[in-house]
């Protein structure tokens, strides 16, 4: 190989390196503002309960052997929320961190990756959890109940 061929090869390798670096950067999740603060806040919560339609939980919960979200799941069978197909999902704050990361990955994919099958459902859950987490304040006493976040679009928001 002569000198000009070496130079051309180096330029191509350099261009390929820049291309793959840009590809890696654009392949990242497009997390919304405040996401890192929400993860930190969630990590400090002892337990949280999410009430949502059963199918919404099934669609957005992490699947497979890599699932680090451990949660207690129960169908709501009594009270004013019974008969609506709602599920009560209770988890620790650290499990909520894992769930938020999974939701963020699926709800806010890079433009390069496009949307996933559960992007709309993940976005709905993330958008329901984010403002509720932002509003959570420290407990005022040991008997304060764990935070409960309701995601059910058939229930009008309390104003």
Buried (B, 14 or more C-beta within 10 A) or exposed (E): EEEEEEEEEEEEEEEEEEEEEEEEEEEEBEBBEEBEEBBEBBEEBEBBBBBBBBEBBBBBBBEEEEEEBEBEBEEBEEEEBEEEBBBBBBBBBBBBBBBBBBBBBBBBBBEEBEBEEBBEBBBBBBEBBBEBBEEBEEEEEEEEEEBEBBBBEEEEEEE
